[in-house]
Amino acid sequence: MLDTRMLNEFIVEAKAATYVGGGVPRLPCRPGAHDIGYDRGDWRYLDSYFGGTDFAGQEVVWFADEPVWAMNYFGCVVAPDLIDGSAAGAVIKAALSAMYREARFLGGMEFEHAFGRYIDRSEGGCERFSGSECIMVDGRKAYALDYRGGLIIP
């Protein structure tokens, strides 16, 4: 049985080292994809997504070459008059960096940034979860993302 505490620690470590940490892009595993990954020992992580301002993607964790966890997501700028993709990315990176410093990637989070207020809400734990994040600007939702994921059980 997989140790979910170790899995959670690796997910936080990998997420902090890739998108948020400016990790090095990898060759895409699918045409048109943007891939970024992280490896440590028997653990491997890949975030593969399509798009830019509006985007969809999937994160997968392997242990000893077996897929053990995945998360999918779709996000978009819903009010381009309030925020653009670059500003949204800056808010998200700052907020997620703060969350990862707390050694977690799930759970409620609110974060104030010069470009907007980041809000994340989720249900469940590493084993099975769903949630959403948004950026509010002047009391309006400017960016939104939905995500869900959990353990992969053969």
C-alpha positions in Angstrom: 0.0 0.0 0.0 1.3 3.5 -0.9 2.2 5.8 2.0 -0.1 8.8 1.3 2.0 11.0 3.7 5.1 10.4 1.5 3.0 10.9 -1.6 1.6 14.2 -0.3 5.2 15.4 0.6 6.4 14.5 -2.9 3.5 16.2 -4.6 4.2 19.5 -2.7 7.9 19.2 -3.4 7.4 18.5 -7.1 4.8 21.3 -7.5 7.1 23.8 -5.8 10.0 22.8 -8.1 8.1 22.9 -11.4 5.5 25.6 -12.3 5.9 27.7 -9.2 9.7 27.2 -9.0 10.4 27.9 -12.7 11.4 24.3 -13.5 12.9 23.5 -16.9 10.4 22.5 -19.6 10.7 19.0 -21.0 10.0 17.8 -24.5 6.3 17.5 -24.8 4.9 14.0 -24.6 1.9 15.0 -26.8 1.7 17.4 -29.8 1.1 20.9 -28.6 1.6 20.2 -24.9 3.8 22.1 -22.5 5.5 19.6 -20.1 7.4 20.2 -17.0 8.6 17.4 -14.7 10.4 16.5 -11.5 12.1 13.3 -10.3 13.5 12.1 -7.0 14.5 8.5 -6.5 11.6 6.2 -7.3 9.2 9.2 -7.6 8.4 11.0 -10.8 6.0 13.9 -11.5 4.8 15.4 -14.8 2.6 18.4 -15.4 1.4 18.4 -19.0 -0.9 21.2 -20.2 -2.3 22.9 -23.3 -3.0 26.5 -23.9 -2.0 29.7 -22.2 -4.6 32.2 -21.0 -7.2 29.5 -21.2 -5.7 26.1 -20.5 -6.3 22.4 -19.6 -3.8 19.9 -18.1 -3.0 16.9 -16.1 -0.5 16.1 -13.4 0.6 12.6 -12.8 2.8 11.0 -10.1 4.6 7.6 -10.7 6.2 5.5 -8.0 8.6 2.8 -9.2 7.3 3.4 -12.7 3.7 2.8 -11.8 1.2 5.7 -12.0 -0.2 6.2 -8.5 -1.9 9.7 -8.5 -3.3 12.2 -11.0 -5.0 15.5 -11.1 -6.7 17.3 -14.0 -7.6 20.9 -14.3 -9.1 23.6 -16.6 -8.5 27.3 -16.0 -9.3 30.6 -17.9 -9.3 34.3 -17.6 -13.0 35.1 -17.4 -12.7 38.9 -17.3 -9.9 40.1 -19.6 -10.8 43.7 -18.8 -9.7 43.0 -15.2 -6.6 40.7 -15.5 -4.5 39.2 -18.2 -2.7 35.8 -18.3 0.6 37.2 -17.1 -0.9 39.0 -14.0 -3.0 35.9 -13.2 0.1 33.8 -13.4 1.9 36.1 -11.0 -0.9 35.9 -8.5 -1.2 32.1 -8.7 2.6 31.5 -8.4 2.8 33.8 -5.3 -0.3 32.1 -3.6 0.8 28.6 -4.4 4.3 29.3 -3.1 2.8 30.4 0.2 0.7 27.2 0.3 3.6 24.9 -0.5 5.7 26.5 2.3 2.9 25.2 4.6 3.7 21.7 3.2 0.3 21.3 1.5 -1.4 21.6 -1.8 -5.0 21.2 -0.8 -7.3 23.1 1.6 -8.6 26.5 1.9 -6.4 29.4 0.9 -6.9 33.1 0.5 -4.0 35.3 -0.6 -3.8 39.0 -1.2 -1.7 40.2 -4.1 -1.4 43.6 -5.9 -3.1 42.1 -9.0 -6.0 40.5 -7.1 -7.2 38.3 -4.3 -6.6 34.5 -4.8 -9.1 32.1 -3.3 -8.9 28.3 -3.3 -11.5 25.9 -1.9 -11.2 22.1 -2.0 -12.9 19.0 -0.5 -11.2 15.8 0.3 -7.6 14.8 0.7 -4.7 13.5 -1.4 -6.6 10.2 -2.0 -9.6 11.9 -3.7 -10.3 15.6 -4.0 -12.0 18.3 -6.0 -11.7 22.1 -5.8 -11.5 25.4 -7.5 -9.4 28.5 -7.4 -10.2 32.0 -8.6 -8.8 35.5 -8.6 -11.1 38.3 -7.6 -10.4 41.9 -8.9 -12.5 44.8 -7.6 -15.1 42.3 -6.2 -15.4 40.5 -9.6 -14.2 37.0 -10.6 -11.4 37.6 -13.1 -9.9 34.1 -13.4 -11.2 30.7 -12.5 -9.9 27.1 -12.5 -11.5 23.8 -11.5 -9.5 20.7 -10.5 -10.0 17.1 -9.3 -7.9 14.1 -8.7 -6.7 11.4 -6.4 -5.1 8.0 -6.2 -4.9 5.7 -9.2 -5.9 2.2 -8.1 -5.4 -0.7 -10.6 
